[in-house]
Amino acid sequence: MNIRITTIKVDLTPSLKDYIEMRFAPFEKLIARFDPAGGAEIWVEVSRTTQHHKHGDVFRVVGNLKLPGKLLRAEETAPDPRAAIDAVKNILKIEIEKYKTKSSPRRGK
């Protein structure tokens, strides 16, 4: 699985990059069944909603995970980029579980 990170009005520090990779790397195991070739990609965008505000939901994180026949998307804002990243990760994990149940073959009688 390939993790692509983009930032808007935010510096991509090595610690932030490592944090994003650490949080989304476990998805590789979750989607291995749907992506045997390892071509799945996740796009993570971290941005600031405004430059001049210091309080409130200042950071926005968007995650897009492309699976066969489906694009899973999650978006969250938070005062801290790591909190928004965690929220997006949790939303995408739930969406992957839904995708698994919809795409798994049903057992007949």
Backbone as a printed PyTorch tensor [residue, N CA C, xyz], in Angstrom:
tensor([[[  0.8430,  -1.1710,   0.0000],
         [  0.0000,   0.0000,   0.0000],
         [  0.8870,   1.2320,   0.0000]],

        [[  0.4830,   2.1960,  -0.7660],
         [  1.2470,   3.4250,  -0.9020],
         [  0.5140,   4.5400,  -0.1590]],

        [[  1.2310,   5.2830,   0.6750],
         [  0.6490,   6.3980,   1.4140],
         [  1.1940,   7.6880,   0.8130]],

        [[  0.2930,   8.5100,   0.3030],
         [  0.6830,   9.8040,  -0.2760],
         [  0.1960,  10.9040,   0.6450]],

        [[  1.1100,  11.7910,   1.0030],
         [  0.8010,  12.8480,   1.9580],
         [  0.9740,  14.2010,   1.2750]],

        [[ -0.0440,  15.0480,   1.4050],
         [  0.0610,  16.4150,   0.9210],
         [ -0.3240,  17.3500,   2.0610]],

        [[  0.2490,  18.5430,   2.0310],
         [ -0.0690,  19.5290,   3.0520],
         [ -0.3860,  20.8620,   2.3920]],

        [[ -1.2700,  21.6050,   3.0340],
         [ -1.6180,  22.9480,   2.5840],
         [ -1.5430,  23.8630,   3.7970]],

        [[ -0.6800,  24.8560,   3.7220],
         [ -0.4640,  25.8200,   4.8110],
         [  0.0420,  25.1530,   6.0960]],

        [[  0.6590,  23.9930,   5.9620],
         [  1.2280,  23.2590,   7.0970],
         [  2.5830,  22.7120,   6.6570]],

        [[  3.5720,  22.8080,   7.5260],
         [  4.8700,  22.2050,   7.2320],
         [  4.8140,  20.7150,   7.5330]],

        [[  5.2660,  19.9170,   6.5820],
         [  5.3180,  18.4760,   6.7910],
         [  6.6350,  18.1350,   7.4710]],

        [[  6.5950,  18.1040,   8.7770],
         [  7.7920,  17.7720,   9.5460],
         [  8.0030,  16.2650,   9.5070]],

        [[  9.2260,  15.8130,   9.7370],
         [  9.4640,  14.3680,   9.7650],
         [  8.6170,  13.6520,  10.8190]],

        [[  8.3910,  14.2980,  11.9640],
         [  7.5900,  13.6430,  12.9980],
         [  6.1270,  13.5130,  12.5640]],

        [[  5.5840,  14.5110,  11.8760],
         [  4.2060,  14.4280,  11.3930],
         [  4.0920,  13.3720,  10.3010]],

        [[  5.0710,  13.3130,   9.4170],
         [  5.0740,  12.3000,   8.3650],
         [  5.1300,  10.8970,   8.9620]],

        [[  6.0050,  10.7010,   9.9480],
         [  6.1070,   9.4000,  10.6080],
         [  4.8030,   9.0320,  11.3100]],

        [[  4.1630,  10.0220,  11.9260],
         [  2.9110,   9.7770,  12.6380],
         [  1.8200,   9.3250,  11.6630]],

        [[  1.7220,   9.9850,  10.5250],
         [  0.7290,   9.6070,   9.5170],
         [  1.0000,   8.1970,   9.0120]],

        [[  2.2490,   7.9130,   8.6830],
         [  2.5960,   6.5760,   8.1890],
         [  2.3370,   5.5050,   9.2370]],

        [[  2.6280,   5.8060,  10.4950],
         [  2.4020,   4.8430,  11.5740],
         [  0.9070,   4.5540,  11.7370]],

        [[  0.0760,   5.5770,  11.6130],
         [ -1.3610,   5.4130,  11.8100],
         [ -2.0440,   4.6680,  10.6650]],

        [[ -1.5840,   4.8680,   9.4390],
         [ -2.2680,   4.2690,   8.2990],
         [ -1.6100,   2.9820,   7.7990]],

        [[ -0.4300,   2.6490,   8.2680],
         [  0.2460,   1.4170,   7.8430],
         [ -0.5580,   0.1530,   8.1700]],

        [[ -1.2390,   0.0700,   9.3210],
         [ -2.0140,  -1.1540,   9.6080],
         [ -3.1420,  -1.4360,   8.6170]],

        [[ -3.5360,  -0.4530,   7.8230],
         [ -4.5840,  -0.6800,   6.8250],
         [ -4.1460,  -1.7030,   5.7910]],

        [[ -2.8370,  -1.8420,   5.6180],
         [ -2.3360,  -2.7930,   4.6300],
         [ -2.8340,  -4.2030,   4.9280]],

        [[ -2.8500,  -4.5880,   6.2110],
         [ -3.3530,  -5.9030,   6.5880],
         [ -4.8580,  -6.0000,   6.3710]],

        [[ -5.5720,  -4.9160,   6.6710],
         [ -7.0300,  -4.9350,   6.5380],
         [ -7.4850,  -5.0810,   5.0940]],

        [[ -6.7330,  -4.5050,   4.1750],
         [ -7.1690,  -4.5290,   2.7770],
         [ -6.4020,  -5.5290,   1.9260]],

        [[ -5.5470,  -6.3290,   2.5120],
         [ -4.7280,  -7.2760,   1.7450],
         [ -5.5880,  -8.2300,   0.9270]],

        [[ -6.7290,  -8.6150,   1.4530],
         [ -7.6110,  -9.5430,   0.7570],
         [ -8.1750,  -8.9250,  -0.5230]],

        [[ -8.4060,  -7.6240,  -0.5130],
         [ -8.9860,  -6.9370,  -1.6640],
         [ -7.9220,  -6.4360,  -2.6330]],

        [[ -6.6820,  -6.3980,  -2.1780],
         [ -5.6020,  -5.8280,  -2.9800],
         [ -4.3760,  -6.7490,  -2.9530]],

        [[ -4.4660,  -7.9200,  -3.5860],
         [ -3.3360,  -8.8530,  -3.5330],
         [ -2.0750,  -8.3320,  -4.2140]],

        [[ -2.2270,  -7.4320,  -5.1830],
         [ -1.0640,  -6.9070,  -5.8970],
         [ -0.3720,  -5.7860,  -5.1240]],

        [[ -1.0080,  -5.2640,  -4.0920],
         [ -0.4020,  -4.2000,  -3.2990],
         [ -0.4610,  -2.8400,  -3.9600]],

        [[ -1.4250,  -2.6220,  -4.8330],
         [ -1.5190,  -1.3620,  -5.5540],
         [ -2.4470,  -0.3370,  -4.9150]],

        [[ -2.9920,  -0.6530,  -3.7550],
         [ -3.9060,   0.2990,  -3.1030],
         [ -3.1450,   1.5410,  -2.6740]],

        [[ -3.8460,   2.6630,  -2.7240],
         [ -3.2290,   3.9290,  -2.3300],
         [ -4.1480,   4.6570,  -1.3640]],

        [[ -3.5270,   5.3380,  -0.4330],
         [ -4.2690,   6.2140,   0.4500],
         [ -3.6550,   7.6000,   0.3360]],

        [[ -4.5140,   8.5790,   0.1320],
         [ -4.0820,   9.9680,   0.0490],
         [ -4.5070,  10.6600,   1.3330]],

        [[ -3.5680,  11.2820,   1.9890],
         [ -3.8480,  12.0120,   3.2210],
         [ -3.4530,  13.4640,   2.9990]],

        [[ -4.4020,  14.3500,   3.2190],
         [ -4.1490,  15.7790,   3.0760],
         [ -4.3320,  16.4500,   4.4280]],

        [[ -3.3110,  17.1600,   4.8670],
         [ -3.3590,  17.9040,   6.1250],
         [ -3.2920,  19.3790,   5.7600]],

        [[ -4.2550,  20.1490,   6.2700],
         [ -4.2710,  21.5720,   5.9420],
         [ -4.7600,  22.3800,   7.1360]],

        [[ -4.4780,  23.6730,   7.0590],
         [ -5.0010,  24.6180,   8.0460],
         [ -6.2480,  25.2460,   7.4550]],

        [[ -7.2660,  25.4210,   8.2910],
         [ -8.4830,  26.0540,   7.7880],
         [ -8.2740,  27.5430,   7.6070]],

        [[ -7.4750,  28.1730,   8.4950],
         [ -7.1420,  29.5880,   8.3710],
         [ -5.7250,  29.8040,   8.8820]],

        [[ -5.1370,  30.8830,   8.5090],
         [ -3.7900,  31.2100,   8.9850],
         [ -3.8190,  32.0360,  10.2690]],

        [[ -4.8510,  32.8180,  10.4800],
         [ -4.8050,  33.7720,  11.5760],
         [ -5.4980,  33.2900,  12.8580]],

        [[ -6.2710,  32.2150,  12.8070],
         [ -6.9220,  31.7230,  14.0210],
         [ -5.9720,  30.8280,  14.8060]],

        [[ -6.0250,  30.9410,  16.0970],
         [ -5.1540,  30.1400,  16.9580],
         [ -5.9440,  29.1180,  17.7670]],

        [[ -7.2650,  29.2730,  17.8630],
         [ -8.0810,  28.3860,  18.6910],
         [ -9.1840,  27.7590,  17.8520]],

        [[ -9.7070,  26.6470,  18.3340],
         [-10.7980,  25.9760,  17.6350],
         [-10.2740,  24.9320,  16.6640]],

        [[-11.1550,  24.4950,  15.8030],
         [-10.7990,  23.4670,  14.8200],
         [-10.0200,  24.1010,  13.6740]],

        [[ -8.7210,  24.1630,  13.8550],
         [ -7.8580,  24.8600,  12.9150],
         [ -7.3070,  23.9110,  11.8490]],

        [[ -7.1270,  22.6270,  12.1750],
         [ -6.5220,  21.6710,  11.2450],
         [ -7.5960,  20.7770,  10.6320]],

        [[ -7.4480,  20.5440,   9.3360],
         [ -8.3760,  19.7020,   8.5850],
         [ -7.5730,  18.5720,   7.9570]],

        [[ -8.0660,  17.3630,   8.1060],
         [ -7.4140,  16.1920,   7.5150],
         [ -8.4460,  15.4560,   6.6690]],

        [[ -8.0460,  15.1260,   5.4460],
         [ -8.8950,  14.3730,   4.5300],
         [ -8.1320,  13.1150,   4.1460]],

        [[ -8.8010,  11.9820,   4.2010],
         [ -8.1980,  10.7230,   3.7950],
         [ -9.0340,  10.0540,   2.7180]],

        [[ -8.4050,   9.6520,   1.6400],
         [ -9.0660,   8.9320,   0.5460],
         [ -8.3460,   7.6070,   0.3520]],

        [[ -9.0970,   6.5190,   0.4120],
         [ -8.5320,   5.1890,   0.2280],
         [ -9.2160,   4.5500,  -0.9670]],

        [[ -8.4270,   4.2470,  -1.9950],
         [ -8.9780,   3.6550,  -3.2060],
         [ -8.8760,   2.1380,  -3.1330]],

        [[-10.0410,   1.4990,  -3.1840],
         [-10.1300,   0.0470,  -3.2100],
         [-10.8050,  -0.3680,  -4.5140]],

        [[-10.7110,  -1.6300,  -4.8810],
         [-11.3590,  -2.0590,  -6.1220],
         [-12.8660,  -1.7630,  -6.0990]],

        [[-13.2990,  -0.9150,  -7.0110],
         [-14.7080,  -0.5920,  -7.1390],
         [-15.2420,   0.4090,  -6.1320]],

        [[-14.3870,   0.9960,  -5.3060],
         [-14.8760,   1.9040,  -4.2650],
         [-13.7900,   2.8820,  -3.8470]],

        [[-14.2070,   4.1080,  -3.5540],
         [-13.3170,   5.1060,  -2.9860],
         [-13.8680,   5.4540,  -1.6150]],

        [[-13.1050,   5.1630,  -0.5740],
         [-13.5170,   5.4730,   0.7910],
         [-12.9220,   6.8200,   1.1660]],

        [[-13.7430,   7.6690,   1.7990],
         [-13.3050,   9.0260,   2.1110],
         [-13.6940,   9.3710,   3.5420]],

        [[-12.7920,  10.0760,   4.2070],
         [-13.0630,  10.5730,   5.5550],
         [-12.4800,  11.9660,   5.6770]],

        [[-13.1670,  12.8230,   6.4260],
         [-12.7270,  14.1980,   6.6090],
         [-13.0250,  14.6110,   8.0460]],

        [[-12.0710,  15.3050,   8.6600],
         [-12.2470,  15.7240,  10.0540],
         [-11.4580,  17.0000,  10.3140]],

        [[-11.9750,  17.8340,  11.2140],
         [-11.2490,  19.0130,  11.6730],
         [-11.0540,  18.8930,  13.1760]],

        [[ -9.9440,  19.4520,  13.6550],
         [ -9.6240,  19.3840,  15.0820],
         [ -8.6050,  20.4710,  15.4090]],

        [[ -8.4530,  20.7770,  16.6990],
         [ -7.4700,  21.7910,  17.1020],
         [ -6.0260,  21.3130,  16.9270]],

        [[ -5.8260,  20.0020,  16.8730],
         [ -4.4910,  19.4200,  16.7490],
         [ -4.4690,  18.5090,  15.5210]],

        [[ -3.4410,  18.5640,  14.6880],
         [ -3.4360,  17.7150,  13.4920],
         [ -3.4330,  16.2270,  13.8210]],

        [[ -2.7830,  15.8520,  14.9140],
         [ -2.7420,  14.4330,  15.2730],
         [ -4.1240,  13.9130,  15.6790]],

        [[ -4.9060,  14.7410,  16.3440],
         [ -6.2750,  14.3490,  16.7090],
         [ -7.1280,  14.1700,  15.4550]],

        [[ -6.9640,  15.0500,  14.4810],
         [ -7.7120,  14.9240,  13.2280],
         [ -7.2680,  13.6860,  12.4530]],

        [[ -5.9840,  13.3870,  12.4600],
         [ -5.4640,  12.1920,  11.7890],
         [ -6.0540,  10.9430,  12.4310]],

        [[ -6.0880,  10.9020,  13.7530],
         [ -6.6610,   9.7450,  14.4570],
         [ -8.1440,   9.5720,  14.1250]],

        [[ -8.8720,  10.6760,  14.0700],
         [-10.2980,  10.6060,  13.7480],
         [-10.5210,  10.0820,  12.3350]],

        [[ -9.7270,  10.5530,  11.3830],
         [ -9.8380,  10.0860,   9.9980],
         [ -9.4900,   8.6030,   9.9240]],

        [[ -8.4740,   8.1940,  10.6450],
         [ -8.0930,   6.7790,  10.6570],
         [ -9.2430,   5.9180,  11.1740]],

        [[ -9.8920,   6.3570,  12.2440],
         [-11.0010,   5.5910,  12.8130],
         [-12.1900,   5.5160,  11.8550]],

        [[-12.4870,   6.6200,  11.1860],
         [-13.5900,   6.6300,  10.2310],
         [-13.2900,   5.6950,   9.0580]],

        [[-12.0740,   5.7590,   8.5330],
         [-11.7080,   4.8840,   7.4180],
         [-11.7180,   3.4170,   7.8290]],

        [[-11.3300,   3.1310,   9.0470],
         [-11.3480,   1.7440,   9.5250],
         [-12.7790,   1.2050,   9.5420]],

        [[-13.7180,   2.0280,   9.9870],
         [-15.1220,   1.6280,   9.9880],
         [-15.6090,   1.4260,   8.5520]],

        [[-15.2100,   2.3120,   7.6580],
         [-15.6190,   2.1910,   6.2560],
         [-15.0330,   0.9310,   5.6060]],

        [[-13.8110,   0.5700,   5.9730],
         [-13.2080,  -0.6680,   5.4540],
         [-13.9970,  -1.8720,   5.9340]],

        [[-14.4050,  -1.8720,   7.1950],
         [-15.1990,  -2.9840,   7.7310],
         [-16.5310,  -3.0960,   6.9870]],

        [[-17.1680,  -1.9690,   6.6980],
         [-18.4130,  -1.9910,   5.9220],
         [-18.1620,  -2.5440,   4.5300]],

        [[-17.0510,  -2.1270,   3.9130],
         [-16.6980,  -2.5920,   2.5770],
         [-16.4730,  -4.1020,   2.5900]],

        [[-15.8360,  -4.5950,   3.6370],
         [-15.5740,  -6.0300,   3.7560],
         [-16.8750,  -6.8230,   3.7940]],

        [[-17.8300,  -6.3550,   4.5970],
         [-19.0830,  -7.1060,   4.7280],
         [-19.9180,  -7.0490,   3.4450]],

        [[-19.8400,  -5.9500,   2.7120],
         [-20.5910,  -5.8430,   1.4690],
         [-19.9650,  -6.6560,   0.3500]],

        [[-18.6470,  -6.7730,   0.3540],
         [-17.9870,  -7.4650,  -0.7560],
         [-17.7320,  -8.9400,  -0.4900]],

        [[-17.9460,  -9.3960,   0.7430],
         [-17.7150, -10.8160,   1.0280],
         [-18.8750, -11.6420,   0.4860]],

        [[-18.5820, -12.8100,  -0.0710],
         [-19.6470, -13.6330,  -0.6230],
         [-20.5260, -14.1900,   0.5020]],

        [[-21.8150, -14.2080,   0.2430],
         [-22.7500, -14.7370,   1.2400],
         [-22.8140, -16.2420,   1.1110]],

        [[-22.9070, -16.8750,   2.2480],
         [-22.9680, -18.3420,   2.2530],
         [-24.4200, -18.7800,   2.0790]],

        [[-24.6100, -19.7110,   1.1800],
         [-25.9560, -20.2410,   0.9350],
         [-26.2830, -21.3700,   1.8760]],

        [[-27.4730, -21.8990,   1.7050],
         [-27.9140, -23.0030,   2.5790],
         [-27.3560, -24.3050,   2.0930]]])
